[in-house]
């Protein structure tokens, strides 16, 4: 990532004021007197990037009064009517965009960031068509359509992972947490190695930031380990649920089912399952037991060789009618079952359509949100006017010469909402119809049972002319019902054991993947990167003049990734401003012997060591570092000079350093001696009349 240029525009009751500067590759020094506006410049850059939460707040309130309230000019205070910041940035692919964010505006909300494709501040952009995006609202980090952080993430070529949360299963490692590692503001930025990380409910946020920027294997390994742990719990729950279903089938059908372990196993197979039915004093397999019942039915049917012709005609007719009714009811049952399947398929289709419409509705609401960030203040573009030529434009995607009257965005949202509600009514109706059909099936089954009993009664009356007894007829009916019930149970068992087989395979894969993870928290590659970072840190701490301890004895703690000396954290207590998240058992919160300036030297060394490790070991650092007043705490000139020379050494790093140099030319000359840099002079005041 590279910052190309920044422009501030401030309209007051006294006229137009502002500031413009361009940044080069490599080291950029922003020089100005104390209270001249150096921090205002850097904070405006942070604000333009939507990262102001690292300054301690959201929106324009983090910026000074000179950008949003009034502009002091000599003895007067000129009220500010309108103000904005524009920032031109480019990624490692050479793509350039310009960010436009209002600061004070009666027309646009500060939640709106417009993205202009191209070098709007330093070159020529044809067909300027700002893309509106939003920040600090739900969806800002996820909406690919208009979520600024999601779009910036893609622009920077980052793929932010999900990480363990303090309460939720996983949360996103937001961009703001990363930016706090390479943009260091003046007030709290020098109180810790990573001092200004906003809180987003991320567990061990500092560790996650370091792990991502260094691209440590542990980052993905831990995420994979957590996912596998969650999956293992889910597998056990599913196994228990399916096993319980098998138990219900076993109890309801008086079966004995063996071969299903209490806990998941890696080698479960349905071929090892034993399903038996009690038969006298013995147990028969379910298949053999059903075969026995079939044999008994066949024996009864063989007795049905008597001649029914001697039976009364009326009785024969009743028999035929009853049999026909059984046949009709069976056909009706099959027909309704088919309709139920059809309606369930239709319900699934409607659910898919509803999902698509809901997505469209969500996208339209995002578009309306973007409009309302300006429309509620009568913004021209929101009132159907081009922001450049001010000509009327339709709030529609249809071509201008169409004869169709287009819908505006509110009408479109209303239309989509009605479509969703209509589908919900259809789906509710189909649900009710399915319930009604299921009740019909239950009724038909009852009628079938009664009709079969009627057939049995007629057969009993006709048994006088055959060898069948009433007991035979009743047994035949009972055997047929039992076979039907057992075949249904057998089908259920087959389906359930099929599910258990899939769960077993999933369990086997889970165990295999868990076994493949490194036994230790850090991989060999991770240890190598941290060892490299440690060596760079120790060298730089020495180069920068750190004297409070022997740098040769400093180590990077592999639990907190912080510098340690004999088990003691090398950092200064920051009194009441201490970040609670930085406290841990291993990173003891104690008073080190380091002076304030010595601790700042450690922060320099730590942040640059992290960049160098990322650059040389294929990490994810964006290649930008910005320091606001790194030479505070009466820093020696030689230390600041060493810092500048170190920043000079990195060909792929853009650095921006704002400093006052004690408002002394001699100090400036000493600290920049032998350094190549692009100088940005602020002068007495940053904001000047245009």
C-alpha positions in Angstrom: 0.0 0.0 0.0 1.3 3.5 -0.9 -0.1 6.9 0.0 0.1 9.1 -3.1 -1.4 12.4 -2.0 -3.7 14.1 0.5 -5.9 17.1 0.2 -7.9 19.0 2.8 -10.6 21.4 1.8 -12.2 23.7 4.3 -14.8 26.2 3.4 -15.4 29.0 6.0 -17.4 32.1 6.2 -14.1 33.9 5.3 -13.5 31.8 2.1 -11.8 28.6 1.1 -8.8 27.1 3.0 -7.0 23.9 2.7 -3.8 21.9 2.3 -2.3 19.6 -0.4 0.7 17.4 -0.4 2.2 14.5 -2.4 4.0 11.6 -0.8 6.9 9.7 -2.5 8.1 6.2 -2.2 10.5 5.7 0.7 10.8 8.1 3.5 8.5 11.2 3.8 9.2 13.7 6.5 6.4 16.1 7.6 8.0 19.0 9.3 6.3 21.7 11.2 6.4 23.6 14.5 4.6 22.4 17.5 0.8 22.9 17.2 1.2 23.6 13.5 -1.0 20.8 12.3 1.4 17.8 11.7 -0.8 15.5 13.8 -3.9 17.0 12.0 -2.3 15.9 8.7 -1.7 12.3 9.9 -5.0 12.1 11.7 -6.8 13.3 8.5 -5.1 10.5 6.6 -6.2 8.0 9.2 -9.7 9.4 9.0 -9.8 9.2 5.2 -8.9 5.5 5.5 -11.8 5.0 7.9 -9.4 3.9 10.6 -10.1 6.6 13.2 -11.0 4.1 15.8 -7.2 3.8 16.5 -7.4 7.5 17.5 -10.0 6.6 20.1 -13.4 7.3 18.5 -15.6 7.1 15.4 -16.4 9.8 12.9 -15.3 13.4 12.7 -15.2 13.9 16.5 -11.6 12.5 16.5 -10.4 15.5 14.4 -9.5 18.9 15.7 -11.8 21.9 15.7 -9.8 23.5 12.8 -11.4 20.9 10.5 -15.0 20.9 11.7 -15.8 23.8 14.0 -13.9 27.0 13.3 -10.6 28.1 11.8 -8.5 30.5 13.9 -7.0 33.2 11.7 -5.0 35.7 13.6 -7.4 37.1 16.2 -10.6 35.8 14.5 -12.4 32.5 14.5 -14.0 31.8 11.2 -16.9 29.2 11.4 -16.4 26.2 9.1 -19.3 25.7 6.7 -18.0 22.6 4.9 -14.9 20.4 5.0 -13.6 17.2 3.6 -10.5 15.1 3.1 -9.3 13.3 -0.1 -6.7 10.6 0.0 -5.1 9.0 -3.1 -3.7 5.5 -2.5 -2.4 2.7 -4.7 -1.9 -1.0 -4.1 0.9 -3.4 -5.1 -0.6 -4.0 -8.5 -0.4 -0.3 -9.4 -4.2 0.3 -9.1 -4.9 3.8 -7.9 -8.1 5.0 -6.2 -9.0 8.3 -4.4 -11.0 8.3 -1.2 -13.3 11.2 -0.6 -14.8 11.6 2.9 -16.7 14.5 4.3 -15.8 16.0 7.7 -18.4 18.7 8.1 -21.3 18.7 5.7 -24.9 19.6 5.6 -25.3 17.2 2.7 -23.2 14.1 3.4 -22.8 12.0 6.5 -19.3 11.2 7.8 -20.2 7.5 7.4 -20.0 8.0 3.7 -16.7 7.4 1.9 -16.8 7.8 -1.9 -14.2 5.9 -4.0 -13.0 7.5 -7.2 -11.2 5.2 -9.6 -7.9 6.7 -10.6 -5.4 9.4 -9.6 -7.9 12.1 -8.9 -5.5 14.3 -7.0 -2.3 13.9 -9.0 -3.5 13.1 -12.5 -6.5 13.2 -14.9 -9.5 11.0 -14.3 -12.1 10.8 -17.1 -15.7 10.1 -16.4 -15.5 10.7 -12.6 -18.1 8.4 -11.1 -17.6 8.1 -7.3 -18.6 4.7 -5.8 -20.4 5.3 -2.5 -19.5 3.1 0.4 -20.2 3.3 4.2 -18.3 2.8 7.4 -19.3 2.2 11.1 -22.6 0.5 10.3 -23.4 -3.2 10.1 -22.1 -4.7 6.9 -19.2 -2.2 6.5 -16.7 -5.1 6.8 -18.8 -7.7 4.9 -20.9 -6.1 2.2 -19.1 -6.5 -1.1 -21.5 -4.1 -2.7 -20.8 -1.0 -0.5 -19.0 -2.0 2.7 -15.9 0.2 2.7 -13.7 -2.1 4.8 -14.6 -5.1 2.7 -13.8 -3.1 -0.5 -10.5 -1.8 1.0 -9.6 -5.3 2.1 -9.9 -6.5 -1.5 -8.1 -3.5 -2.9 -5.1 -4.2 -0.6 -5.1 -7.9 -1.6 -5.8 -9.0 1.9 -7.9 -11.9 3.0 -8.8 -11.3 6.6 -9.4 -14.6 8.4 -11.9 -15.5 11.1 -10.3 -15.7 14.5 -11.5 -17.0 17.9 -13.8 -14.5 19.7 -14.2 -13.7 23.4 -17.9 -14.7 23.3 -18.8 -15.8 19.8 -17.4 -18.8 18.0 -15.4 -16.7 15.5 -15.1 -13.1 14.5 -13.2 -11.3 11.7 -9.8 -9.9 12.3 -10.8 -6.4 11.2 -8.6 -4.1 9.3 -8.5 -1.5 12.1 -6.7 -4.0 14.3 -3.9 -4.3 11.7 -3.6 -0.6 11.0 -2.8 0.0 14.6 0.5 -1.9 14.0 1.9 0.4 11.4 0.2 3.8 11.9 1.3 5.2 15.3 -0.4 8.4 16.5 1.2 10.7 19.0 -0.9 10.7 22.1 -1.1 7.0 23.1 0.8 5.3 20.3 4.1 5.3 22.1 2.8 3.7 25.3 3.2 0.1 24.1 4.3 -2.0 21.2 0.8 -2.2 19.8 -1.1 0.4 21.9 -4.2 1.5 20.0 -5.9 -1.8 18.9 -9.7 -1.2 19.0 -11.7 -3.8 20.9 -13.8 -6.1 18.7 -14.3 -9.1 21.0 -11.2 -10.9 19.5 -9.3 -13.2 21.8 -5.6 -12.3 22.2 -5.9 -9.5 19.6 -2.3 -8.5 19.8 -1.1 -12.0 19.1 -3.5 -12.3 16.2 -2.2 -9.1 14.6 1.4 -10.2 14.8 0.6 -13.7 13.6 -1.3 -12.3 10.6 1.3 -9.7 9.6 4.1 -12.3 9.9 1.9 -14.9 8.2 2.7 -17.4 10.8 1.5 -21.0 10.3 0.2 -21.0 13.8 -2.5 -18.6 12.7 -4.0 -21.1 10.3 -3.1 -24.0 12.5 -4.9 -22.6 15.5 -8.0 -21.7 13.4 -7.9 -25.2 12.0 -7.5 -26.7 15.5 -10.5 -24.7 16.8 -12.6 -25.7 13.8 -11.7 -29.3 14.3 -12.5 -29.1 18.0 -15.9 -27.6 17.2 -16.4 -30.3 14.5 -15.5 -33.0 17.0 -18.2 -31.8 19.4 -20.7 -31.6 16.6 -19.8 -35.2 15.4 -20.4 -36.6 18.9 -23.7 -34.8 19.2 -24.8 -36.1 15.8 -23.7 -39.6 16.6 -25.7 -39.6 19.9 -28.7 -38.2 18.1 -28.7 -40.9 15.4 -28.0 -43.6 17.9 -31.0 -42.4 19.9 -33.2 -42.7 16.8 -32.0 -46.3 16.3 -32.9 -47.0 19.9 -36.5 -45.7 19.3 -36.9 -48.0 16.4 -35.5 -50.9 18.5 -38.0 -50.3 21.3 -41.0 -49.6 19.2 -40.6 -52.8 17.2 -39.3 -55.1 20.0 -36.0 -55.6 18.2 -32.5 -56.3 19.4 -30.0 -54.1 17.6 -26.3 -54.6 18.3 -23.1 -53.3 16.8 -23.5 -49.5 17.3 -20.8 -48.1 19.7 -21.8 -45.5 22.3 -19.2 -43.1 20.9 -18.2 -42.4 17.3 -15.6 -44.8 15.9 -13.5 -44.5 12.7 -14.4 -48.0 11.3 -18.1 -48.2 11.7 -19.8 -50.4 9.1 -23.5 -51.4 8.7 -22.2 -54.9 7.8 -21.3 -55.3 11.4 -24.8 -54.5 12.6 -26.9 -57.2 14.1 -30.8 -56.8 14.0 -32.7 -59.6 15.6 -36.3 -60.4 16.6 -37.3 -62.6 19.5 -39.0 -65.8 18.2 -40.0 -68.2 20.9 -36.9 -68.8 23.0 -34.6 -68.0 20.2 -33.6 -64.9 18.3 -33.9 -64.7 14.5 -32.3 -62.2 12.2 -34.9 -59.6 11.1 -34.6 -61.0 7.5 -35.3 -64.6 8.6 -38.1 -63.5 10.9 -39.9 -61.7 8.1 -39.3 -64.8 5.9 -41.0 -66.9 8.6 -44.0 -64.6 8.6 -44.2 -64.8 4.8 -44.2 -68.6 5.0 -47.1 -68.5 7.4 -49.1 -66.3 5.1 -48.4 -68.6 2.2 -49.6 -71.6 4.3 -52.9 -69.7 5.0 -53.3 -68.7 1.4 -53.0 -72.4 0.4 -56.0 -73.1 2.4 -58.0 -70.6 0.4 -58.8 -73.2 -2.3 -62.4 -73.6 -1.2 -65.0 -72.8 -3.7 -66.7 -69.5 -2.9 -69.2 -70.0 -5.7 -71.6 -71.6 -3.2 -71.6 -68.4 -1.1 -74.6 -66.1 -1.5 -74.4 -63.6 -4.4 -74.9 -60.7 -2.0 -72.0 -61.8 0.1 -69.7 -62.2 -2.9 -70.8 -58.7 -4.1 -70.0 -57.2 -0.7 -66.6 -59.0 -0.8 -65.8 -57.5 -4.3 -66.9 -54.0 -3.2 -64.8 -54.2 -0.1 -61.7 -55.4 -2.0 -62.3 -52.6 -4.6 -62.5 -50.0 -1.8 -59.2 -51.3 -0.3 -57.7 -50.9 -3.8 -59.1 -47.4 -4.2 -57.9 -46.3 -0.8 -54.4 -47.6 -1.6 -54.4 -45.7 -4.9 -55.6 -42.5 -3.1 -52.9 -43.0 -0.4 -50.2 -43.2 -3.1 -51.6 -40.2 -4.9 -51.6 -38.0 -1.8 -48.1 -39.1 -0.9 -47.0 -38.1 -4.4 -48.7 -34.7 -3.9 -46.9 -34.2 -0.6 -43.6 -34.8 -2.2 -44.5 -32.4 -5.0 -45.5 -29.7 -2.5 -42.3 -30.2 -0.5 -40.3 -29.7 -3.7 -42.3 -26.5 -4.5 -41.7 -25.3 -1.0 -38.0 -25.8 -1.5 -38.2 -23.8 -4.8 -40.1 -21.0 -3.1 -37.5 -20.9 -0.3 -34.7 -20.5 -2.9 -36.6 -17.7 -4.7 -37.2 -16.0 -1.3 -33.5 -16.2 -0.5 -32.6 -14.6 -3.9 -35.2 -11.8 -3.4 -34.0 -11.3 0.2 -30.5 -10.8 -1.1 -31.7 -8.3 -3.7 -33.7 -6.5 -1.0 -30.6 -6.3 1.2 -28.6 -4.9 -1.6 -31.3 -2.3 -2.4 -31.4 -1.3 1.3 -27.6 -0.8 1.2 -28.1 1.4 -1.8 -30.8 3.4 0.0 -28.5 3.6 3.0 -25.8 5.2 0.8 -28.3 7.6 -0.6 -29.6 8.5 2.9 -26.1 9.3 4.1 -26.5 12.3 1.8 -30.2 12.3 0.8 -31.5 13.2 4.2 -29.6 16.5 3.8 -30.9 17.2 0.2 -27.8 16.0 -1.5 -27.9 16.8 -5.2 -26.9 13.4 -6.4 -29.4 11.9 -4.0 -32.1 14.1 -5.5 -31.5 12.7 -9.0 -28.9 15.2 -10.1 -25.5 14.6 -11.5 -22.9 15.8 -9.0 -20.7 17.1 -11.8 -22.9 18.8 -14.3 -26.0 19.0 -12.1 -28.3 17.7 -14.8 -31.3 15.5 -13.9 -30.7 11.8 -13.8 -33.3 9.0 -13.2 -33.0 6.9 -10.0 -33.3 3.8 -12.2 -31.2 1.2 -14.0 -33.4 1.4 -17.1 -32.2 3.2 -20.3 -33.3 6.8 -20.7 -35.2 6.2 -23.9 -37.4 3.4 -22.6 -41.1 3.8 -22.5 -41.4 1.9 -19.3 -41.9 4.1 -16.2 -39.1 3.0 -13.9 -39.3 2.5 -10.2 -37.2 4.5 -7.9 -35.2 2.8 -5.1 -37.9 3.1 -2.4 -40.5 1.7 -4.8 -38.1 -1.1 -5.7 -37.6 -1.9 -2.0 -41.4 -1.8 -1.4 -41.9 -4.1 -4.4 -39.3 -6.6 -3.2 -40.7 -6.5 0.3 -44.2 -7.3 -1.1 -42.7 -10.1 -3.2 -41.0 -11.6 -0.2 -44.2 -11.4 1.9 -46.2 -12.9 -1.0 -43.8 -15.8 -1.1 -44.0 -16.2 2.6 -47.8 -16.4 2.3 -47.4 -19.0 -0.5 -45.0 -21.0 1.6 -47.3 -20.7 4.6 -50.2 -21.9 2.4 -48.2 -24.9 1.2 -47.2 -25.7 4.7 -50.8 -25.7 5.7 -51.7 -27.9 2.6 -49.0 -30.4 3.5 -50.4 -30.6 7.1 -53.9 -31.1 5.7 -52.6 -33.8 3.3 -50.8 -35.5 6.2 -54.1 -35.5 8.1 -55.8 -37.0 5.1 -53.2 -39.7 4.9 -53.8 -40.5 8.5 -57.6 -40.7 7.9 -57.1 -42.9 4.8 -54.9 -45.2 6.9 -57.7 -45.5 9.5 -60.2 -46.2 6.7 -57.9 -48.8 5.2 -57.6 -50.5 8.6 -61.4 -50.6 9.0 -61.9 -51.8 5.4 -59.4 -54.6 5.9 -61.3 -55.6 9.0 -64.5 -55.6 6.9 -62.8 -57.9 4.4 -61.8 -60.1 7.2 -65.4 -60.3 8.5 -66.7 -61.2 5.1 -64.1 -63.8 4.7 -65.0 -65.2 8.0 -68.7 -65.4 6.9 -67.6 -67.2 3.7 -65.2 -69.5 5.6 -67.9 -72.2 5.8 -67.2 -73.0 2.2 -63.4 -73.1 2.6 -60.8 -74.7 4.8 -60.0 -71.3 6.4 -60.8 -70.6 10.0 -61.5 -67.2 11.5 -58.1 -67.5 13.4 -56.3 -68.1 10.1 -57.9 -64.9 8.6 -57.0 -62.8 11.6 -53.4 -64.2 11.7 -53.0 -63.5 8.0 -54.0 -59.9 8.6 -51.7 -59.6 11.6 -48.8 -61.1 9.8 -49.3 -58.7 6.8 -49.4 -55.7 9.2 -46.3 -56.9 11.1 -44.3 -57.5 7.9 -45.3 -53.9 6.7 -44.2 -52.5 10.1 -40.9 -54.4 10.2 -40.0 -53.6 6.6 -40.6 -49.9 7.5 -38.4 -50.4 10.6 -35.7 -52.1 8.4 -35.8 -49.2 6.0 -35.4 -46.7 8.9 -32.5 -48.7 10.3 -30.8 -48.8 6.9 -31.1 -45.0 6.6 -29.9 -44.4 10.1 -26.9 -46.7 9.8 -26.1 -44.9 6.5 -26.0 -41.6 8.5 -23.8 -43.3 11.1 -21.4 -44.5 8.4 -21.1 -41.0 7.1 -20.5 -39.6 10.6 -17.9 -42.3 11.2 -16.1 -41.3 8.0 -16.2 -37.7 9.1 -14.9 -38.7 12.5 -12.0 -40.5 10.9 -11.1 -37.5 8.7 -11.4 -35.2 11.8 -8.9 -37.4 13.7 -6.6 -37.6 10.8 -6.6 -33.8 10.4 -6.1 -33.3 14.1 -3.1 -35.7 14.0 -1.6 -33.8 11.1 -1.5 -30.5 13.1 1.8 -29.6 14.7 2.2 -31.0 18.2 3.6 -27.7 19.5 1.8 -24.4 19.1 4.5 -23.0 16.7 5.6 -24.7 13.6 9.3 -25.0 12.6 8.7 -22.2 10.1 7.1 -20.0 12.8 10.1 -20.5 15.1 12.4 -19.5 12.2 10.4 -16.3 11.6 10.3 -15.3 15.2 14.1 -16.1 15.6 14.7 -13.8 12.6 12.5 -11.1 14.0 14.4 -11.4 17.3 17.8 -10.9 15.7 16.5 -7.9 13.7 15.0 -6.4 16.8 18.1 -6.8 18.9 20.3 -5.2 16.2 17.9 -2.3 15.7 17.6 -1.7 19.4 21.4 -1.4 19.5 21.5 0.8 16.4 18.9 3.1 17.9 21.0 3.5 21.1 19.0 1.4 23.6 21.1 1.3 26.8 18.9 0.2 29.6 19.9 -3.5 29.1 22.3 -5.6 27.1 20.5 -6.1 23.8 22.3 -9.5 23.3 20.3 -10.9 26.2 16.9 -9.8 24.8 14.5 -12.5 23.5 11.1 -12.5 21.8 8.6 -14.3 24.1 7.0 -16.9 21.9 3.7 -16.7 23.9 3.1 -13.0 23.6 5.6 -12.1 20.8 6.9 -9.3 23.0 10.6 -8.6 23.9 11.7 -10.0 27.2 14.9 -9.9 29.2 15.3 -12.7 31.8 11.6 -13.3 31.9 10.8 -9.6 32.4 8.8 -7.6 29.8 10.9 -4.8 28.3 8.3 -2.1 28.4 7.3 0.9 30.4 4.1 1.0 32.5 1.7 3.5 30.9 -0.1 4.3 34.2 -3.8 4.6 33.9 -3.7 4.4 30.1 -2.5 0.8 30.1 -4.4 -1.4 27.7 -6.1 -4.1 29.6 -5.7 -6.5 26.8 -1.9 -6.3 27.0 -1.8 -7.8 30.5 -1.0 -11.5 30.9 0.7 -13.8 33.2 3.7 -14.2 31.0 3.9 -10.5 30.0 4.3 -9.2 33.5 3.1 -5.6 34.0 6.1 -4.3 35.9 8.3 -1.2 35.9 11.3 -1.9 33.7 14.5 -0.1 34.1 14.1 1.4 30.6 13.8 5.2 30.4 10.9 6.7 28.5 13.1 7.4 25.5 14.7 3.9 25.7 11.3 2.3 25.6 10.3 4.3 22.5 13.5 3.0 20.9 12.2 -0.5 21.6 8.9 0.3 19.9 10.8 1.6 16.8 12.9 -1.6 16.7 9.8 -3.8 17.3 7.7 -2.3 14.5 10.5 -2.2 12.0 11.6 -5.8 12.9 8.1 -6.9 12.3 8.0 -5.2 8.9 11.4 -6.6 7.8 10.4 -10.1 8.9 7.2 -9.9 6.9 9.0 -8.5 3.9 11.8 -11.1 3.8 9.7 -14.1 5.0 6.6 -13.7 2.9 4.3 -12.0 5.5 1.2 -9.8 5.0 2.6 -6.4 6.0 1.2 -3.8 3.6 4.5 -1.9 3.4 3.4 1.3 5.1 4.6 2.8 8.4 3.5 6.2 9.7 5.0 7.7 12.9 3.7 10.9 14.6 6.5 12.5 16.7 8.7 9.4 17.2 11.5 11.6 18.6 9.6 12.7 21.7 10.9 12.2 25.2 14.1 14.1 24.6 15.4 11.6 22.1 19.0 11.9 21.1 19.7 13.2 17.6 21.8 10.2 16.8 18.9 7.8 17.6 16.5 9.7 15.3 19.1 9.7 12.6 19.5 6.0 13.0 15.8 5.5 12.7 15.6 7.6 9.5 18.6 5.6 8.0 16.8 2.4 8.8 13.7 3.5 7.1 15.8 4.5 4.1 17.2 1.0 3.9 13.9 -0.6 2.9 13.2 -0.3 -0.8 9.6 -1.7 -0.5 8.6 0.4 2.5 6.8 3.8 2.4 7.3 5.7 5.6 5.7 8.9 6.8 7.2 10.6 9.8 5.8 13.8 11.3 8.2 15.7 13.6 8.9 19.2 14.9 12.7 18.6 15.3 12.5 20.9 18.4 11.7 23.7 15.9 15.4 23.9 15.3 17.2 23.8 11.9 20.4 22.5 13.5 18.5 19.6 15.0 16.8 18.9 11.7 20.1 18.8 9.9 21.7 16.5 12.4 18.8 14.1 12.4 18.5 13.9 8.6 22.2 13.8 7.8 22.9 11.2 5.2 19.2 10.4 4.8 17.2 10.5 1.5 13.7 11.8 2.0 10.8 13.8 0.6 10.1 16.9 2.7 6.6 18.1 3.3 6.7 21.5 5.0 3.7 22.4 7.1 5.0 25.8 8.2 3.3 27.6 11.1 -0.2 26.4 10.2 -1.3 23.4 8.1 -4.6 24.9 6.9 -3.9 27.9 4.7 -6.1 30.2 2.6 -6.3 29.0 -1.0 
